[in-house]
Structure formats: C-alpha cells, structure tokens
Amino acid sequence: MTTDLKRFTTEELSNETLDELISMNDSFQVVAVYDQGSVIEKIEGRIERTGKKCRVFTEYRSATMAGAFLSPTFLLGAGAAVGIAAHNLATFNPDYEIGKNKLAGTVTVKYVK
C-alpha cells in the first residue's frame, strides 16, 4: 500500500466526498471502521451508481488460504479457494477493488483500471 493514499474516517466520508473520489478515479482508505458491512455497502453503491464495477475481498486472504492447505482442514481450505475463484470470475475486470481488513479496522478502495 502506498503512503500517499487518502485516508478518511467513516464520519468524513459523505456521499459528496465519495462521489468526488469516484469521479476522479481516486484510491483511498477508510480507517477506524467498526461496521465494515455498512461502509462497504455505501461505497459499493456509490461506485455502481456511476456505472463502474467493483470487487469486494478480504485482504490477506492468500496467506489464510496457504495456511488452510497446510492444516488438517485442507478440504475446507480447498472449498474456500474454489469459492474465491468463482467470486473473482463473477466480478471480472472491476474498476475498483474494495479490500476489507477486520483486524486493522480498515476498508481500502483501489482504482485498478
């Protein structure tokens, strides 16, 4: 992640601010997030309103998958990997990627086109 990423709290992230960020194809991060579901829903809705596509994912899931394949829960890890692959195909070629990180309490929104 770059250090020049714009950061906002949930209180600072109004619909107007979101619309401006999206219209300029900016990447940004929301910090100190307590309710990731509602924050992601708000961001996703504003992005899709402009006709752009987005993909929501859990940050660091690759490391989690690697650990799952090395553990006795291999079949669960394999099933999760298949689910992730299907999700990636369903959200092919997004304009934005929305990464949620529950441990850090952040939502990172990256313009990827």
WOWO-V842441 format. One record per pair of residues at least 24 apart in sequence whose C-alpha atoms are under 6 Angstrom apart, sorted by the first residue. I is the first residue (numbers start at 1). J is the second residue. If there is no record, write none. Layout:
i	j
I	J
I	J
This chain:
i	j
25	111
27	109
27	110
27	111
28	109
29	107
29	108
29	109
30	106
30	107
31	106
32	105
33	105
33	106
52	95
53	94
53	95
54	94
54	95
54	96
54	97
55	91
55	97
56	97
56	98
56	99
57	99
58	99
58	100
59	99
59	100
59	101
